[in-house]
């Protein structure tokens, strides 16, 4: 196949000509994000397609071989005669089932030696689906936790920790909308339905200037646009959930849609088994919906409308009806985006965005009825420009604005006598946040690439708000009242981002980066996991914004035309204004702003990450290893001495692979190992006037047992019947039944008030046995 860009000789630009266009699926017309487009004769010249499939590259005039690669698609080599600036779309065909090629596992085929951005990994859903799963549900969040520099929060937790940062320091986006709580089923699963997602990008620390508001990382998830050519359906039936997606054209070659739905049936399966027990059943389930519409208004204008709605719903009844509780939490998101191309080198995305997270918990216990609510709602506007003024510069610039409404902790309690207690004074908090940014990817020479960025952010706390002064006994002595809409406190931050890549050879490069960032919303929890009960609070007259500075450097190498690649990255990060609850804080109803319960301190994290990956062949996968240290220091906590953060983990190992046995059978496996989580436990037990007391050790001085687990899977592709394709996925979670610790508690044997009582710490494991699952998948 030949691809020719040929025209009458024109004036050659000073440094070369620009080739740009979109990489698309040849069958569905959907954009392919993360496809590698490069010149075989000049490996250092290339591009990686953006989420909308767009790519661009610069080369001197001449004859080349254009190499196009993407996971799960046939590799193409195209003849290129480049003698002017050109725009051309590239269409790739999926790999045939009859060939020996298989999908790359874990990340897209992005040549890690080319870009200046460090710690960036791209994750298409087609590769996620080949990994072992829990309960038959593929999960992009679990895949993210297998990457170096990323630590999981343990079993039953979709939260992740990047380079010493907390779970709230990760910016998780779905089509630009912020997802504040990405967990379903008490955080066993994420809110991202794999059938509705095209790809995701994880950036660890060195965030481009267009991202802001978080300190540690970005997980940018893109929804599929829908097939513009034909009506298609796919889905699956698993042990606890089923899913269905439908996509197709609304107007031929102009408008396309996709709609996905998913629901669990834990409540239906297990309630009959527990109907006669004290619990009375498991009335718990979750569901979610995804939808997206794309419309081509003109050759230069495209409109995208996307939305998500998901909710967990449950109830609990104990002690013969004396305790009855109902709870629900969920996310809603909607994005309207208009893309306009002024010219081949200049385009803009204008977006209006809604993000909403809400948690509600109602319970009756004896004569008291209690209601607790918490949540966040954002309305955002943004304009993002991409401009290529010359062959050596690509500029990105834009403006972002968000109005925040937060309900950190609202609730009420009513007794049988009619007495009512309500936190009506702190029902909601309001704030405005805005940012301007500018970045330039500058090819200084063929070997040296600089990425320079500056982000200026502004945050203002608005009334109503009452600022209190307290005495030593925590009694209010004075107050200042701010009316609704009145400015209370504002903050500004300049957030420079600089990264550099120097190409040593066609297959190796070194990189370094510096990043300064600020965070204005905070999630503070004294629990072991990022449960929905955790609450978000804004920066205010009481709480300063969090800030972080990160330095990183690394060496990147590829072998045998990118069949193998590896990297070694070192990082050092300092963090200011980190939050913890004060010593002695006990959660409960209060009319006092939650921010008064915090103390602010500093943090430090540093480490080294090793990553080795095999991209092609019947056997594929990667090995990741992280050696790291993470500390926190707070005045009044641990005698003001530094202590390990809860998610400090000295060693973190992941080994992931798949093997294509034949055209029908594919086997997958993953093994993870991590140093035990840090926590605080009592060291001594003593009696004072008949009362048992415990003396605790230093903050987080106790280490849980190491965490390790092996998961295996096998996928059997069924025979095709016309347009209908099917497959079976068999998986075993925790193959050798490791009893990984979820938490520890203190247990005693003997008389409770005797000095002869034996006391020991015991662990609780969530899934201490091998857990098999099977899923039937279909596509039409």
PABARO-83509 format. One record per residue (C-alpha): x, y, z. Coordinates in pm, whole numbers, padded with zeros to 5 digits, always signed. Example, Ala and Ser with C-alpha at 12.3 -4.5 7.8 and 13.67 -1.06 7.14 Angstrom:
2
+01230-00450+00780+01367-00106+00714
//
This chain:
780
+00000+00000+00000+00140+00339-00092+00066+00674+00063+00189+00971-00143+00194+01339-00050+00312+01502-00373+00255+01847-00516+00428+02109-00727+00742+02228-00553+00665+02506-00309+00871+02716-00079+01014+02479+00179+00972+02590+00537+01295+02669+00718+01302+02344+00919+01078+02108+00720+00716+02033+00644+00425+01939+00869+00227+01618+00829-00091+01605+01035-00425+01428+01040-00625+01173+01240-00572+00803+01309-00903+00617+01277-01046+00268+01301-01098+00156+00940-01417-00029+01028-01596+00204+01270-01435+00540+01196-01368+00596+01569-01048+00787+01656-00757+00587+01792-00580+00767+02076-00214+00681+02137-00129+00539+01794+00240+00572+01709+00319+00748+01379+00690+00766+01294+00943+00770+01011+01139+00447+00973+01444+00629+00836+01435+00890+01119+01316+00712+01437+01348+01030+01644+01081+01198+01428+00730+01091+01512+00403+01161+01686+00147+00997+01913-00221+01056+01835-00427+01260+02081-00760+01145+02238-00945+01270+01930-00707+01075+01703-00512+01380+01583-00139+01359+01517+00124+01596+01377+00493+01568+01293+00766+01765+01117+01032+01635+00875+01263+01772+00604+01143+01716+00245+01213+01375+00102+01102+01016+00062+01026+00816+00376+00859+00503+00508+00575+00599+00743+00531+00346+01023+00187+00338+01196+00125+00118+01502-00157+00074+01750-00248-00196+01999-00472-00465+01853-00443-00325+01499-00239-00427+01198+00091-00245+01168+00122-00041+00847+00422+00079+00648+00332+00351+00398+00546+00520+00133+00562+00894+00203+00683+01163-00039+00673+01484+00162+00718+01813-00025+00465+02045+00142+00252+02079+00454-00024+01817+00430-00326+01685+00619-00409+01316+00585-00619+01071+00787-00479+00722+00850-00715+00423+00885-00603+00105+01063-00762-00240+01054-00801-00455+01368-00575-00759+01397-00742-01066+01247-00819-01356+01483-00643-01591+01243-00302-01427+01281-00047-01482+01553-00043-01118+01659-00204-01021+01985-00275-00703+02173-00011-00526+02377-00086-00549+02746-00104-00250+02977-00020+00060+02776-00035+00190+02423+00257+00170+02187+00383+00514+02275+00759+00530+02209+00884+00634+02553+01203+00783+02405+01025+01049+02194+00821+01279+02418+00942+01521+02685+00670+01428+02934+00792+01194+03206+00588+00933+03386+00316+00925+03118+00145+00593+03044-00152+00535+02814-00401+00256+02874-00648+00147+02602-00940-00063+02719-00868-00341+02469-00553-00425+02664-00724-00396+03003-00973-00665+02900-00699-00928+02871-00592-00903+03237-00726-01117+03525-01041-00977+03680-01236-00987+04007-01592-01120+03976-01554-01102+03598-01549-00720+03587-01260-00565+03393-01141-00251+03567-00909+00022+03442-00836+00136+03798-00694-00204+03888-00468-00185+03582-00341+00158+03689-00242+00011+04026-00012-00237+03849+00212+00038+03709+00540+00148+03873+00513+00450+04100+00145+00374+04165+00040+00200+04485-00298+00047+04554-00486+00108+04874-00526-00269+04917-00815-00501+04848-01152-00334+04834-01008+00003+04734-01014+00179+04398-00806+00461+04543-00443+00481+04434-00138+00665+04559+00124+00815+04327+00475+00907+04435+00387+00974+04797+00065+01164+04737-00274+01089+04889-00573+00948+04704-00729+01295+04682-00419+01433+04510-00502+01249+04187-00710+01431+03926-00953+01171+03786-01145+01295+03480-01410+01142+03255-01439+01344+02934-01299+01646+03125-01549+01610+03414-01392+01552+03757-01487+01223+03925-01465+01277+04302-01534+00919+04408-01439+00657+04144-01558+00354+04344-01851+00113+04328-01938-00174+04565-01751-00029+04864-01459+00048+04631-01412-00304+04495-01485-00174+04142-01442+00156+03966-01716+00362+03804-01561+00316+03459-01751+00070+03239-01491-00084+03009-01734-00108+02716-01788+00269+02719-01422+00372+02754-01179+00404+02464-00859+00479+02654-00705+00649+02955-00384+00842+03016-00197+00839+03347+00055+01118+03412+00265+01085+03726+00377+01421+03858+00504+01601+03547+00158+01727+03451+00124+01947+03141+00006+02300+03217-00348+02230+03092-00404+02014+03402-00432+02157+03750-00594+02139+04089-00410+01829+04210-00055+01756+04330+00032+01399+04231-00114+01270+03905-00378+01284+03634-00594+00994+03519-00766+01125+03206-01035+00884+03083-01194+00923+02739-01531+00778+02641-01584+00615+02304-01747+00829+02035-01967+00560+01881-01956+00400+01539-02048+00640+01255-02088+00356+01001-02295+00070+01145-02515-00031+01438-02321-00239+01690-02388-00396+02029-02165-00564+02288-02183-00668+02647-02126-00938+02900-02289-01152+03166-02082-01207+03480-02123-01353+03826-02244-01034+03992-02308-00789+03708-02416-00762+03346-02352-00487+03096-02473-00380+02752-02352-00116+02508-02516-00003+02185-02356+00232+01933-02415+00342+01579-02484+00627+01340-02765+00880+01379-02680+01062+01055-02456+00874+00814-02095+01001+00837-02210+01297+01048-02352+01190+01383-02289+00885+01600-02389+00773+01948-02298+00522+02215-02503+00420+02519-02385+00179+02790-02554+00042+03099-02437-00184+03382-02604-00327+03693-02512-00570+03966-02750-00831+04103-02587-00912+04436-02916-00824+04601-03108-01070+04383-02861-01358+04421-02791-01350+04795-03103-01208+04958-03292-01545+04942-03003-01713+05125-03013-01463+05412-03385-01396+05429-03428-01577+05762-03112-01436+05920-03073-01130+06139-02950-00935+05839-03255-01032+05638-03081-01017+05301-02833-00813+05102-03040-00531+04954-02737-00370+04788-02666-00298+04425-02505-00043+04195-02579+00072+03844-02437+00321+03597-02509+00468+03255-02276+00621+02997-02378+00806+02686-02207+01011+02419-02314+01185+02100-02069+01318+01840-02183+01538+01553-01983+01679+01260-02126+02027+01205-01885+02114+00924-01537+02011+00805-01399+02239+01077-01653+02195+01355-01746+01897+01573-01983+01881+01870-01961+01627+02152-02221+01564+02423-02137+01307+02688-02277+01206+03023-02242+00963+03313-02474+00873+03598-02404+00603+03856-02523+00517+04203-02472+00264+04483-02789+00185+04677-02824-00029+04988-02987-00084+05324-02900-00266+05643-03114-00412+05922-02968-00554+06244-03076-00652+06596-03430-00755+06504-03505-00420+06348-03357-00202+06623-03102-00068+06375-03220+00017+06023-03007+00212+05777-03041+00324+05415-02750+00463+05217-02668+00572+04867-02388+00752+04693-02298+00826+04336-02154+01048+04066-02310+01244+03784-02116+01413+03503-02204+01589+03181-01983+01754+02918-02071+01960+02611-01762+02021+02394-01727+02213+02069-01412+02157+01863-01328+02417+01597-01029+02421+01362-00928+02772+01256-00666+02616+01030-00458+02298+01008-00231+02432+01281-00480+02606+01508-00782+02462+01692-00989+02519+02005-01206+02310+02238-01476+02501+02427-01648+02298+02701-01923+02332+02958-01902+02070+03236-02106+01948+03533-01952+01727+03803-02154+01605+04100-02086+01367+04388-02335+01303+04669-02350+01069+04969-02659+01016+05188-02690+00796+05496-03008+00762+05706-03047+00537+06007-03287+00462+06290-03143+00330+06613-03377+00299+06905-03551+00631+06952-03311+00837+06739-03334+00905+06364-03019+01046+06203-02940+01180+05856-02592+01258+05718-02515+01416+05382-02194+01518+05207-02101+01601+04850-01949+01829+04585-02102+01997+04281-01899+02181+04016-02003+02393+03718-01710+02454+03483-01630+02642+03164-01305+02601+02974-01142+02696+02646-00833+02503+02534-00631+02611+02229-00362+02424+02034-00153+02633+01793+00147+02533+01578+00310+02860+01468+00614+02686+01318+00755+02343+01266+00954+02366+01588+00685+02496+01823+00349+02369+01942+00166+02599+02180-00118+02509+02414-00301+02782+02601-00637+02827+02764-00866+02949+03039-01054+02739+03299-01322+02843+03547-01513+02638+03809-01778+02723+04064-01762+02482+04360-02043+02404+04602-01934+02169+04881-02133+02009+05158-01853+01889+05388-02067+01755+05672-02436+01824+05706-02688+01627+05905-02965+01615+06158-03086+01395+06440-03436+01368+06589-03543+01191+06906-03875+01022+06973-03964+01318+07197-03932+01553+06901-03598+01711+06994-03403+01804+06677-03032+01867+06633-02914+02003+06300-02586+02125+06151-02780+02392+05963-02503+02650+06014-02264+02465+05782-02497+02333+05514-02273+02427+05220-01958+02613+05122-01902+02807+04803-01587+02895+04610-01467+03011+04268-01157+02872+04098-00993+02996+03777-00671+02931+03587-00477+03058+03284-00208+02844+03124+00044+02850+02842+00285+02578+02729+00527+02534+02442+00680+02212+02310+00995+02351+02150+01220+02136+01929+01540+02330+01990+01739+02085+01776+01675+01738+01635+01802+01597+01966+01683+01852+02221+01313+01897+02304+01193+02141+02571+00843+02150+02716+00786+02479+02897+00463+02554+03081+00318+02806+03320-00015+02786+03496-00155+03068+03705-00439+02969+03937-00676+03171+04155-00915+03050+04426-01157+03253+04636-01371+03137+04929-01717+03294+04933-01972+03342+05209-02182+03260+05394-01912+03183+05647-01847+03254+06015-01489+03270+06134-01452+03182+06504-01175+03232+06755-01147+02968+07028-00983+02959+07370-00769+02675+07502-01082+02481+07596-01212+02507+07238-01489+02748+07335-01577+03022+07085-01472+03367+07215-01527+03585+06908-01654+03561+06552-01660+03740+06216-01966+03686+05996-01950+03693+05613-02273+03723+05417-02368+03507+05120-02165+03605+04813-01910+03802+05015-01541+03731+04953-01383+03563+05254-01032+03464+05149-00849+03431+04819-00532+03257+04706-00307+03273+04400-00039+03034+04279+00209+03027+03992+00271+02673+03880+00567+02636+03641+00627+02305+03464+00950+02235+03276+01067+01913+03114+01349+01835+02875+01430+01537+02655+01770+01481+02498+01799+01205+02239+02118+01004+02278+02049+00776+01981+01763+00652+01768+01659+00422+02055+01758+00603+02375+01705+00933+02551+01739+01104+02888+01475+01328+03045+01442+01564+03339+01152+01767+03477+01049+02023+03737+00685+02070+03844+00522+02310+04088+00151+02261+04162-00126+02374+04398-00444+02206+04527-00744+02395+04665-00986+02110+04752-00897+01854+05017-01013+01508+05120-00919+01417+05476-00995+01075+05620-00910+00889+05938-01033+00560+05789-00826+00286+05627-00981+00328+05285-01126+00606+05071-01484+00530+05175-01776+00742+05059-01802+00880+05414-01487+01080+05344-01561+01447+05287-01420+01722+05066-01345+02066+05208-01222+02381+05030-00925+02601+05106-01044+02877+05335-00955+03128+05600-00878+02822+05815-00710+02583+05567-00428+02687+05332-00399+02529+04983-00172+02229+04947+00141+02280+04737+00403+02045+04596+00734+02062+04412+00867+01762+04223+01201+01699+04054+01248+01394+03830+01509+01249+03594+01525+00930+03393+01685+00718+03124+01469+00560+02850+01569+00284+02609+01398+00079+02337+01527-00232+02159+01453-00409+01832+01225-00141+01684+01040-00091+02010+00969-00461+02071+01130-00413+02411+01152-00091+02608+01254+00011+02954+01309+00310+03179+01461+00411+03509+01315+00722+03676+01418+00897+03997+01201+01153+04172+01205+01378+04476+00891+01559+04595+00819+01799+04878+00465+01883+04993+00336+02176+05198+00013+02225+05395-00074+01856+05413-00380+01777+05626-00451+01539+05912-00713+01530+06184-00588+01674+06512-00492+01439+06793-00796+01327+06988-01049+01408+06716-01361+01189+06732-01608+01196+06443-01966+01281+06533-02243+01539+06498-02109+01891+06540-02204+02245+06448-01837+02332+06422-01674+02365+06079-01475+02054+06002-01169+02260+05907-01116+02344+06276-01039+01976+06335-00738+01974+06100-00370+02035+06150-00140+02122+05861+00210+01991+05806+00464+01895+05544+00556+01585+05347+00852+01441+05162+00870+01157+04913+01151+01018+04698+01229+00698+04514+01327+00516+04199+01103+00337+03947+01208+00059+03709+00990-00039+03413+01055-00313+03154+00802-00407+02887+00771-00644+02590+00534-00508+02327+00513-00777+02056+00498-01151+02011+00288-01430+02158+00427-01350+02504+00385-00990+02616+00374-00793+02940+00577-00585+03179+00774-00579+03502+00759-00282+03737+00949-00213+04057+00938+00089+04288+01167+00167+04582+01032+00466+04774+01010+00659+05103+00721+00884+05210+00711+01083+05537+00480+01338+05700+00550+01593+05975+00277+01772+06178+00304+01997+06478+00144+01824+06778+00133+01480+06614+00393+01214+06699+00569+01474+06917+00617+01683+06599+00856+01422+06460+00842+01286+06105+00655+00957+06063+00583+00726+05767+00270+00812+05573-00004+00548+05583+00069+00460+05220+00450+00457+05258+00569+00139+05091+00936+00056+05065+00909-00208+04793+00639-00243+04531+00660-00508+04257+00427-00598+03972+00468-00865+03705+00205-00879+03430+00189-01094+03117-00027-01261+02854+00043-01558+02629-00134-01628+02300-00145-02008+02280-00340-02022+01954-00600-01810+01770-00868-01901+02028-00692-01924+02367-00517-01637+02545-00382-01670+02900-00308-01383+03137-00158-01340+03479-00045-01078+03727+00159-01098+04045+00195-00812+04293+00407-00771+04605+00420-00475+04841+00571-00388+05175+00309-00387+05449+00105-00073+05511+00205+00152+05802-00042+00190+06088-00052+00271+06461-00103-00003+06720-00093-00016+07103+00233-00137+07257+00126-00175+07621-00188-00250+07820-00230-00141+08180-00498-00094+08448-00578+00233+08625-00838+00203+08900-00995-00095+08727-01004+00068+08385-00815-00088+08093-00588+00159+07911-00362+00117+07610-00037+00296+07535+00014+00344+07163+00345+00350+06983+00473+00621+06750+00243+00725+06464+00246+00457+06190+00535+00270+06352+00370-00072+06303+00394-00251+05969+00127-00488+05849+00238-00811+05687+00354-00778+05324+00086-00788+05059+00120-01032+04767-00126-01200+04533-00133-01401+04210-00424-01373+03966-00473-01584+03651-00714-01572+03358-00794-01753+03034-00997-01618+02743-01160-01846+02487-01271-01676+02166-01583-01839+02029-01667-01900+01667-01827-01617+01473-02183-01652+01349-02226-01381+01093-02172-01051+01276-02202-01214+01619-01876-01277+01804-01846-01420+02153-01587-01516+02411-01560-01668+02758-01326-01530+03024-01230-01753+03316-01033-01603+03605-00906-01690+03952-00840-01405+04195-00586-01477+04473-00482-01816+04332-00294-01947+04638-00533-01798+04895-00304-01542+05053-00461-01388+05368-00357-01032+05297-00424-00795+05587-00701-00540+05545-00684-00414+05904-00568-00524+06249-00758-00525+06578-00662-00597+06939-00794-00920+07090-00751-01036+07446-00783-01374+07615-00845-01420+07985-01014-01204+08252-01051-00851+08114-00920-00680+08430-00637-00922+08510-00267-00867+08461-00252-01224+08322-00468-01135+08023-00304-01221+07689-00328-00945+07427-00240-00980+07060-00304-00809+06730-00516-01003+06482-00565-00930+06116-00880-00917+05906-00864-01028+05542-01130-00944+05286-01074-01228+05035-00852-01492+05202-00931-01768+04951-00909-01832+04573-01207-01665+04406-01304-01798+04061-01520-01611+03812-01656-01660+03463-01791-01405+03216-01964-01448+02883-01889-01163+02641-02056-01091+02311-02026-00841+02028-02251-00783+01730
//
